[in-house]
Amino acid sequence: MVLLCALFCAAAPSDNGRVAIPAGRFAPLFGLDTGQKDFPIAAFSLDAHLVSDAEFAAFVRAHPEWRKGRVRRVLAALE
């Protein structure tokens, strides 16, 4: 819940156009180990504005670890 609130209640973007999301815990609906209720999430930041296809393509070229097939299935959107 902390993470969800942070996404919708976040402060205004910083000078670099990003919004800081504080560390918290996340409880997904599926994908947890037996008996696990949630897991910690480190603090991170998000762009405050939409990213174009070209910007995303440039990101993936710069960070090949995020290319399709290299990302853990739990982190990737299903097609």
Order of alpha helices (4+ residues) and beta strands (2+ residues): alpha-beta-beta-beta-beta-alpha
